[in-house]
Amino acid sequence: MAASRSQIVATIGPKSGTPEILREMVRHHMDVMRLNLSWGTHEEHASYIDALRAVSADAGVRIPIILDLSGPRKQTDTEHHFDAANHHDGQALLTKKDMDDLRFGLSKGVEYVCVSYVGRKEDVEEARSAIRAAGGSACVIAKIERKCAVERADEIIAASDAVMIGRGDLGHEVPIEQIPFIERELIEKCNRAGKPVITATQMMLSMLTNPEPTRAEVTDVAYAIGLGSDAVMLSEETARGAYPIEAVTEMEKIVLEAEAHLPGREIHLL
């Protein structure tokens, strides 16, 4: 579906999951809500979903929800990375936790399931089969954040309903200076395939503790829009940052300014 403005995806967590905060985020054009199942309980995430549904109904807008599965990962107190030592191509990608989280999300009617650490098209097909087996109809977003996924991007994009570029974990698998050019390549491939693409990770990370983004962050968001990204995403900035409303507001201003210089661009909505 084509649109006139790139979408803003905001991750919801303890700092943003109240009706009051969500109402302001929706007012400032949060278009999609993401739930990061690497953190929090089902009860907490259910409360965020219920609050958003009520707020979006009052506002008369549709706000789809992305359930972002953890995948096979090693976790510390502050971050997680792909568990390469214990996962190999050919193994089932979805963990027991993922399956429990998937059933929870489908029971709450989420529209999208994001599959972490995808390495091949079969991982996408596995997730789609699991969704259907659970009686769901959610669309599948493939998160490209591994070197092998970049190498197999064409088949993964073809198998998916949408793509998320996970620049954080990708930066642990390829030299970090290559990330902007991989980002460009993936966005171009998604655009040609007509699949929505979300650019994610550390887009405005300084807003965890500051009410304004840095100049470099503004440039990063504008660069993604200029490349053709259909959506840009806030993660920690809105999930646990001190300024979730300001983060959405600032991102909206950057998106609108970038698109003022890109007339007639086709955008594919989530």
N, C-alpha and C positions, 0 to 999 in steps of 0.2 A: 504494500500500500504506500503510495507516494504522499509526502507531506511537504510543508513549506518551511519547517524549522527542525533542526536536529533535536533529538530528545535528550533530556537530562535524567540519568539514572542515579538515584540516591540510596545508599545503604542505610537501613534503619537499625538502630540499636538503643541502648539505654539512654543516650542523650537526646534522642529524637523521636522515640516511640509513643509519646503522649499525644492525645487528640489536639492539644493546643499547638504544639510544635508542628505536627503533621499538617494542620490546617494552614499554617503560614508557609510551609514548604510547598504545598499544593498551590497556594495562591501565587507563589513565585515560580510556578511552572516546573515543579518536580513532575516528570511525566511517567516514570516507572519506579517502583519500589523494589529494592533488592534485599533479600534476607541472606546473610552469610551464616550457613549452618555449621561452620567451624567453631562458632561461638554461641553461647546462649542455650536455653532450654526450649523445648517445644511449647511450654506454657508461655514463656516470654514472647516467642515468635507469634504464637496465636494471638496474644494481646495486641501486637503490632498490626497484624492482619485485620483483626476486628476493628481497631481504631481507624485504620486507613479506609476500610470499606464504608464506615459511617461518615467519615470526613468527605470522601469522594462522592458519596451519594448526596450529601448536603450541597456540595459544590456543583453537582450535575456533570461531573467529568469521569472519564474512564481512566483508572490508574492500574495497569497490569502489574503483576507481582512476579519477580524472578526468585526462585528457590535455588540458591547456589550451593551445591553439594560439596562436601569436604574432599572426597576422593582419598586415594591412598597417600597419606602424608605423615611426615614426622612433625610433631608439634612441640613447641617450647611454650613458655609462659607468654611470649610476646609475638610469635610468628610461627608459620608452618611452611614446609617445603615438601616437594615430591619425594616419596620414599623409594628411591631408585634401587636400593639394596634389596628390597623385598617385593618389588613388582617388576614383571617383565612382560614384554609384548606377548599376547596370546592368552594371558590371564584375564579373568573377569576384572573389569575396572571398578565396578561398584562394590563398595565394602558393605558389611552388615550395617554399619551406621548409616551409610548412604541409603540403603533400602528402607531402614526405619524412618529416616528423614523424608524420603520420597513418599512413603505412604502417608506420613503426617501432612506434607504439603499438598498432596492430591486431595486429601480429606478436607482441606481448607480452600480448595478451588484455585490454586495458583495457576497462572497461565503459562509460565515458562519454567523449565528445569535446566539449570546450567550445570554441565558436566565438567568437572575439573580434571586436569592432567590427561586430556584426550591425546592419544598417540596415533590413532588410525581410525578409519571410517567404521570399523567394527565396534569401536567403543561407543560411537554415536548410535549405532543400530542396537547395541545392547541396552542402552538407556531407553531408547524408544520402545523396545520390546517390554522392558520392565514397567514403563508407564502404562502401556496397553494392558499388560497382564494384571495390573492393579486397578484396572477399570478407568484409568485417566485418559485425558485427551490433550494434556499439556504439550506445548512445542519444546523442542530440544535446542539449547544453545551450547555449542562446542566452545570450551575455553581453550584457546591456543596459547600454551605457556611452556611448551617443551620443544627442544630443537627438532625432534623427529616429527612433531606436529607441523612445524613450519615446512619441513621437507615434504610432507604429505598433505599440504594445505588444500590442494585442489580437490582431492577425494573427500576430505573432512568437510569442506565447505559445501560440496554437493550433497552430502548426507545429512547436513544440519538445516535447521530452520533459520538460525542466526549464529553469529560468531562473536565471542568476546576475546579481545586481545589482552591477555594477562601479562603485562610487561614486568611485573615484579619477579615472579618465578622464572620467566623467560630470561631475565637478566642474570640468573644463576647458571644458565645453560649455554648462553652465547656471550661473547664479549659485549659489554654494555654499550660500547660505541656503535654497535651494529643495530641496536634497538630501533632508532628512528627510521632506518631504511627497511627493516623487517616490517615495522608498522605500516610504512607506505605500501610495501608489496602486498601485505595481507588486505589492507583496505581496498586497494585496486582490484584484487581478485574477488573480493566480496561484492564490490560495485558491479563488476562485469557479470557476476552470477545473479545479481538482483537480490542478494541476501543482506539483511540488516547486520551492521557491524558496530560493536561497542568498543571504544577505546577506554582502557581502565588502568588503574594503579597509579597512585601518588600524583594525581593531576593537580591537586591543590593542597598538598599535605601540610604545608605550613599553617593552614587554617585549622589544624588541630588546636592551636593555641593563639592564633592571631586572627583578627577580624577582617583582614584583607589578604589576598594572595600576593605572592612575589611577582615581579615582572617576568621572571622565567616561567612561572606557572601559567600566567596569562598567555604567554607565547606558546606554551605546550598545548593548551586547550585550543587556541586559535589554529595552531599547526594541524591538529587532528581534524578539525572542521575543514580546513583548507584542503587536506588530503582526500576528504570525502567520507569521513566517519559519520555514520547515521546517528550515533549517540555517544555521549561522553559520560563518564561515571565518577561519582564520589564514593569513597569507601570509608576509611576511618574518619575522614573529615566530618561526615554526618552521623556515623554510627556512635562514635565516642568523643568527638571533638567538642570544643566549647562553643562553636559558632555554626551550628547546622543550618540555621535559616540564612545567615549571611553567606555561607558557602554556596547554597543554591542560588541566592540572589546574584552573587558575583559571577557564577558560572553562566547564568542566563544572560547577563550583560555581555560577556565575552562571546557567547554563541551568536547573539543577535548582531553584534558588531562584525564578527567574522563573516556572517552570512550576508551582511549588507554589501560586502565586497565580492560575493559569489552569486550574482543573480541567476535565477533559472536552474539552480542545482536540484537534481532529483534526490529525494531522501526516502528511504524505506523504513516505515514505522514498525516498531515492535507492537 
